[in-house]
Amino acid sequence: MNAYVYLNEGDGHYFGWTPEHVGDLELVCMLHDLPEDRHPLSLLDDLFTELNIGDTYLDAADDYRAAGNRSLSVGDVVLLENSADTQTAYACSHDGWGKLPPEVVRVFTVQS
């Protein structure tokens, strides 16, 4: 499993992701060879913890912070790609993760 982290720098992104934010997303982190057997929402929760606090098995926080990235937050997007090249995008919201529609995933596929 691969994860692509997009930070949303658009106005009002802290209110949540909207399709208008597509042009405001910046790919800032790529994690490869993540466990395929994890439920996507569990993996996303670990990724959120790692990029905000550190101290998970993902071991990406140091490089993420060294690159000058802010904490993963509401309005940001993570694209997950499994070994069969199936891609699913999720937006961070105030109450967890929301799966984005397939037509939005195609936009991220071009950027990843």
ZAMARGU-4260 file (C-alpha; in steps of 0.2 Angstrom, whole numbers, plus 5000, padded with zeros to 4 digits):
<rodrens>
0) 5000/5000/5000 | 5006/5017/4996 | 5000/5034/5004 | 5001/5051/4996 | 4998/5065/5007
5) 4991/5082/5000 | 4990/5097/5011 | 4976/5109/5007 | 4982/5127/5007 | 4965/5134/5001
10) 4955/5147/5011 | 4943/5140/5023 | 4950/5122/5022 | 4949/5120/5040 | 4930/5120/5038
15) 4932/5104/5027 | 4937/5099/5010 | 4927/5104/4995 | 4930/5100/4976 | 4935/5119/4974
20) 4950/5115/4984 | 4958/5103/4971 | 4969/5117/4965 | 4975/5121/4982 | 4982/5104/4986
25) 5000/5101/4987 | 5008/5083/4987 | 5020/5084/5002 | 5023/5066/5007 | 5023/5049/4999
30) 5024/5033/5010 | 5027/5017/5001 | 5026/4998/5006 | 5013/5001/5020 | 5004/4985/5026
35) 4991/4979/5014 | 4981/4970/5027 | 4976/4985/5037 | 4959/4993/5035 | 4960/5009/5026
40) 4953/5019/5040 | 4964/5012/5053 | 4979/5016/5042 | 4973/5033/5039 | 4971/5036/5058
45) 4989/5029/5061 | 4995/5041/5047 | 4986/5056/5056 | 4994/5051/5072 | 5011/5050/5064
50) 5011/5066/5055 | 5004/5076/5070 | 5013/5067/5085 | 5025/5054/5078 | 5028/5038/5087
55) 5019/5025/5076 | 5026/5011/5066 | 5026/5022/5050 | 5041/5032/5056 | 5039/5046/5044
60) 5037/5061/5056 | 5055/5067/5056 | 5056/5068/5038 | 5039/5076/5036 | 5043/5089/5049
65) 5061/5092/5042 | 5053/5096/5025 | 5043/5110/5034 | 5026/5103/5033 | 5012/5108/5045
70) 5002/5095/5054 | 4989/5085/5044 | 4972/5093/5047 | 4954/5095/5042 | 4953/5098/5023
75) 4969/5088/5019 | 4968/5073/5008 | 4976/5056/5008 | 4976/5045/4992 | 4979/5027/4996
80) 4985/5015/4982 | 4985/4996/4985 | 4996/4984/4976 | 4983/4981/4962 | 4984/5000/4958
85) 4967/5003/4965 | 4966/5021/4972 | 4955/5028/4985 | 4955/5046/4992 | 4950/5052/5009
90) 4948/5069/5016 | 4952/5073/5034 | 4936/5080/5043 | 4932/5086/5060 | 4925/5068/5064
95) 4937/5057/5055 | 4939/5052/5037 | 4927/5054/5022 | 4929/5044/5006 | 4930/5055/4991
100) 4920/5051/4975 | 4929/5042/4961 | 4928/5057/4949 | 4939/5066/4962 | 4951/5052/4964
105) 4955/5053/4945 | 4961/5071/4948 | 4974/5065/4962 | 4980/5051/4951 | 4987/5063/4939
110) 4996/5073/4953 | 5003/5057/4961
</rodrens>
